Amino acid sequence: MRELTYREAEVLARRVLVDGVGEGLVLEGEGGFYALYYFFGLWGRRAPEPEEVPDWVEGPRPTPDSFLPPYDQVQWLERHGYTLFVNESK
Protein backbone atom coordinates (compact mmCIF):
# COMPACT_ATOMS: atom_id res chain seq x y z
CA MET A 1 0.00 0.00 0.00
CA ARG A 2 2.83 2.45 0.73
CA GLU A 3 3.80 2.76 -2.96
CA LEU A 4 0.43 4.22 -3.96
CA THR A 5 0.44 7.90 -4.80
CA TYR A 6 -2.38 10.13 -3.62
CA ARG A 7 -3.81 10.15 -7.16
CA GLU A 8 -3.86 6.33 -7.27
CA ALA A 9 -5.25 5.89 -3.76
CA GLU A 10 -7.95 8.54 -4.11
CA VAL A 11 -9.82 6.59 -6.80
CA LEU A 12 -9.69 3.40 -4.71
CA ALA A 13 -10.76 4.97 -1.40
CA ARG A 14 -13.70 3.37 0.39
CA ARG A 15 -13.71 6.13 3.02
CA VAL A 16 -12.02 9.55 3.27
CA LEU A 17 -11.04 11.16 6.58
CA VAL A 18 -10.35 14.88 6.20
CA ASP A 19 -9.40 17.64 8.63
CA GLY A 20 -7.01 20.59 8.70
CA VAL A 21 -3.97 18.36 9.17
CA GLY A 22 -4.44 15.98 6.27
CA GLU A 23 -6.39 13.21 4.62
CA GLY A 24 -6.73 9.56 5.46
CA LEU A 25 -7.77 7.45 2.51
CA VAL A 26 -9.18 4.08 3.60
CA LEU A 27 -8.69 1.29 1.07
CA GLU A 28 -9.56 -2.38 1.09
CA GLY A 29 -6.57 -4.64 0.65
CA GLU A 30 -5.19 -8.03 1.51
CA GLY A 31 -6.27 -8.94 5.03
CA GLY A 32 -8.65 -6.02 5.60
CA PHE A 33 -8.69 -2.25 5.41
CA TYR A 34 -5.76 0.17 5.37
CA ALA A 35 -5.60 3.92 5.94
CA LEU A 36 -3.05 5.89 3.94
CA TYR A 37 -2.39 9.19 5.70
CA TYR A 38 -1.21 12.28 3.83
CA PHE A 39 -0.26 15.01 6.34
CA PHE A 40 -0.21 18.21 4.30
CA GLY A 41 -1.55 20.79 6.80
CA LEU A 42 1.60 20.54 8.89
CA TRP A 43 3.46 22.33 6.11
CA GLY A 44 0.86 24.99 5.29
CA ARG A 45 -0.55 23.26 2.22
CA ARG A 46 -4.28 22.79 1.63
CA ALA A 47 -4.19 19.44 -0.18
CA PRO A 48 -1.79 16.59 -0.95
CA GLU A 49 0.14 16.69 -4.20
CA PRO A 50 -1.14 14.10 -6.74
CA GLU A 51 2.19 12.21 -6.80
CA GLU A 52 2.72 12.33 -3.04
CA VAL A 53 3.13 9.01 -1.22
CA PRO A 54 1.59 8.48 2.23
CA ASP A 55 3.35 9.75 5.34
CA TRP A 56 1.88 6.90 7.38
CA VAL A 57 0.05 3.65 6.61
CA GLU A 58 -2.15 1.97 9.21
CA GLY A 59 -3.69 -1.50 8.97
CA PRO A 60 -4.94 -4.01 8.28
CA ARG A 61 -8.11 -3.59 10.30
CA PRO A 62 -11.42 -5.43 9.98
CA THR A 63 -13.64 -2.44 9.16
CA PRO A 64 -13.20 0.89 7.35
CA ASP A 65 -14.67 2.72 10.36
CA SER A 66 -11.85 1.83 12.75
CA PHE A 67 -9.33 4.52 11.73
CA LEU A 68 -8.56 7.84 13.40
CA PRO A 69 -8.96 11.21 11.65
CA PRO A 70 -5.60 12.69 10.56
CA TYR A 71 -5.22 15.08 13.52
CA ASP A 72 -5.90 12.31 16.03
CA GLN A 73 -3.50 10.02 14.16
CA VAL A 74 -0.73 12.64 14.41
CA GLN A 75 -1.39 12.90 18.16
CA TRP A 76 -1.21 9.10 18.49
CA LEU A 77 2.06 9.01 16.54
CA GLU A 78 3.61 11.70 18.73
CA ARG A 79 2.51 9.96 21.96
CA HIS A 80 4.21 6.79 20.70
CA GLY A 81 7.52 8.41 19.76
CA TYR A 82 7.01 9.00 16.03
CA THR A 83 8.05 12.64 15.84
CA LEU A 84 10.52 12.70 12.96
CA PHE A 85 7.84 13.01 10.28
CA VAL A 86 6.76 16.36 11.75
CA ASN A 87 10.21 17.76 11.02
CA GLU A 88 10.35 16.58 7.42
CA SER A 89 10.26 19.33 4.85
CA LYS A 90 8.01 18.61 1.93
PyMOL commands that set and color helices and strands:
alter all, ss='L'
color gray80, all
select helices_A, chain A and resi 6-12+41-43+70-79+84-87
alter helices_A, ss='H'
color red, helices_A
select strands_A, chain A and resi 15-18+23-29+32-38+56-61
alter strands_A, ss='S'
color yellow, strands_A
deselect
rebuild
show_as cartoon
